[in-house]
Amino acid sequence: MIDKDSGDDSPGPIIIVVSIITSWCLLRHGRRRIGLISGVGTAMATSCLVAFLYYKSLPGVQPLPNTRDTKIIAGLIMVYVAMNTFGIFSLPCLMIGEVLPSNVRGSVSGVMHSLINLMIFTTTKLYPSVAAILGPIGVFTAFTIVSLITTVYIYLFLPETKNRPLTQIEEYFAEGKNYLWQNRDKELTRRKVDTIKL
């Protein structure tokens, strides 16, 4: 359905550029904002791609592949890669170092990074089989659903860790009601870094 020989487009340069932008944004913006922008952007890119592929599959519509449509599909995939790299892909590795207590950070972060890489490897290896079963529309519909679930999870559960010392993050998780962001102790999350006794 998608022309694989239409060009040499690779997401590599996009990933490098977006990673640099993400590094800059992480210094200036909160983790929640970056995660939510990434989740919404990823879901929008994949849902637009699903809608376009579905439209091209309708009777009477010029079928794929052709040069213009291939460029549209490639563009939407590049937007998906960019938005995914911006937050969803980068935040887990970053936040492992921010939320783990110092006494277990070394060993547990090693296990977590290993699990992340194992999941990436497994997903990459399973993709051809899943794509053959579901087809492009099914695959990108699944990506859309997962992106939306991820966005909802970030909104409900992810705490803001930017400019917060480990002691305050540990105190945040020690409070029983803080498992949902909407139920958080707002006074605790408003406290300035310089007021925390380290």
C-alpha positions as a printed Julia matrix, in Angstrom:
198×3 Matrix{Float64}:
   0.0    0.0    0.0
   2.9    2.38   0.72
   5.65   2.71  -1.85
   8.84   1.59  -0.2
  11.02   2.65  -3.12
   9.84   6.24  -3.29
  12.95   7.8   -1.8
  15.76   7.69   0.69
  13.87   9.51   3.46
  15.18   8.48   6.85
  13.99   9.61  10.28
  17.61   9.8   11.53
  18.14  13.54  10.9
  14.69  14.32  12.34
  15.52  12.38  15.51
  18.84  14.23  15.92
  17.29  17.67  15.43
  14.32  16.94  17.73
  16.63  15.49  20.39
  18.58  18.76  20.42
  15.33  20.75  20.66
  14.13  18.45  23.45
  17.36  18.96  25.4
  16.85  22.73  25.19
  13.17  22.47  26.19
  13.95  20.24  29.17
  16.02  23.05  30.66
  13.15  25.53  30.36
   9.87  23.62  30.59
   8.32  21.06  32.88
   8.27  17.33  32.18
   4.48  17.21  32.2
   4.13  19.9   29.53
   6.68  18.21  27.27
   5.02  14.82  27.77
   1.53  16.15  27.03
   2.64  18.04  23.91
   4.42  14.92  22.69
   1.44  12.65  23.38
  -1.11  14.91  21.73
   1.17  15.6   18.75
   1.89  11.9   18.26
  -1.8   11.0   18.42
  -2.72  13.77  15.97
  -0.05  12.7   13.46
  -1.07   9.04  13.53
  -4.81   9.8   13.45
  -4.31  12.05  10.4
  -2.33   9.25   8.78
  -5.1    6.73   9.52
  -7.72   9.08   8.09
  -5.64   9.65   4.93
  -4.96   5.94   4.4
  -8.64   5.14   4.95
  -9.66   7.83   2.44
  -7.23   6.44  -0.14
  -8.74   2.97   0.31
 -12.27   4.13  -0.6
 -13.73   3.12  -3.98
 -13.32   5.74  -6.7
 -10.3    7.4   -5.07
  -6.96   7.23  -6.85
  -5.17   4.37  -5.07
  -1.67   4.38  -3.65
   1.11   4.64  -4.55
   1.7    7.93  -6.32
   4.33  10.61  -5.74
   2.13  13.22  -4.04
   0.42  10.78  -1.69
   3.72   9.13  -0.8
   5.12  12.52   0.2
   2.06  13.19   2.38
   2.43   9.82   4.09
   6.18  10.32   4.57
   5.54  13.79   6.01
   2.99  12.51   8.51
   5.33   9.69   9.55
   8.13  12.23  10.07
   5.8   14.36  12.23
   4.94  11.22  14.21
   8.65  10.43  14.71
   9.4   14.04  15.71
   6.55  14.3   18.23
   7.26  10.86  19.66
  10.96  11.67  20.08
  10.14  15.03  21.67
   8.73  13.55  24.86
   7.32  10.04  24.94
  10.58   8.46  23.84
  12.94  10.68  25.85
  11.17  11.22  29.18
  11.3    7.65  30.6
  15.11   7.47  30.51
  15.42  11.01  31.87
  12.97  10.55  34.72
  14.51   7.28  35.87
  17.4    9.37  37.16
  15.08  11.94  38.73
  12.66   9.78  40.69
  14.83   6.92  41.95
  16.34   7.23  45.45
  20.12   7.6   45.4
  20.74   4.34  47.29
  19.2    2.24  44.49
  19.59   4.56  41.5
  22.59   2.77  39.97
  21.28  -0.79  40.04
  17.6   -0.07  39.4
  18.28   2.39  36.56
  20.44  -0.3   34.9
  17.55  -2.78  35.12
  15.05  -0.2   33.86
  17.23   0.79  30.88
  17.68  -2.88  30.04
  13.91  -3.41  30.1
  13.34  -0.33  27.9
  15.87  -1.55  25.34
  14.38  -5.05  25.45
  10.91  -3.63  24.73
  12.27  -1.53  21.85
  14.04  -4.59  20.42
  10.94  -6.78  20.78
   8.68  -4.15  19.22
  11.06  -3.7   16.28
  11.24  -7.45  15.64
   7.48  -7.96  15.96
   6.52  -4.99  13.79
   6.72  -6.77  10.38
   4.48  -9.61  11.59
   1.98  -7.25  13.23
   1.96  -5.0   10.14
   1.29  -8.0    7.91
  -1.7   -8.97  10.05
  -3.21  -5.53  10.72
  -2.12  -3.65   7.61
  -1.02   0.03   7.63
  -4.39   1.35   8.81
  -4.53  -1.13  11.69
  -0.94  -0.45  12.74
  -1.35   3.32  12.85
  -4.74   3.0   14.55
  -2.96   1.02  17.28
  -0.28   3.74  17.46
  -3.03   6.36  17.85
  -4.74   4.44  20.65
  -1.46   3.87  22.52
  -0.53   7.56  22.13
  -3.89   8.64  23.55
  -3.58   6.22  26.47
  -0.05   7.51  27.13
  -1.28  11.12  27.08
  -4.06  10.33  29.56
  -1.57   8.49  31.79
   0.82  11.47  31.72
  -2.0   13.87  32.56
  -3.33  11.77  35.45
  -0.2   10.33  37.05
   3.06  11.99  35.99
   4.4   14.34  38.69
   6.39  17.46  37.81
  10.04  16.83  38.71
  11.78  19.79  37.07
  13.83  21.88  39.54
  12.78  19.67  42.43
  15.34  17.97  44.67
  15.1   14.26  45.32
  13.92  14.85  48.89
  10.84  16.71  47.67
  10.12  14.08  44.99
  10.35  11.35  47.64
   8.04  13.35  49.9
   5.59  13.71  47.01
   5.43   9.94  46.51
   5.22   9.32  50.27
   1.9   11.17  50.4
  -0.88   8.64  49.82
  -3.16  11.0   47.9
  -0.51  12.11  45.4
  -0.88   9.14  43.08
  -3.23  11.28  40.94
  -1.95  14.68  39.79
  -5.36  16.28  40.38
  -5.35  15.06  44.01
  -1.78  16.16  44.72
  -0.76  18.23  47.73
  -0.64  21.59  45.94
   1.27  23.26  48.76
   4.0   20.63  48.49
   4.3   21.02  44.73
   4.37  24.85  45.0
   7.33  24.95  47.34
  10.46  26.54  45.94
  13.67  24.56  45.67
  15.5   26.98  47.97
  13.0   26.31  50.8
  13.71  22.58  50.85
  16.04  21.39  53.58
  18.49  19.06  51.88
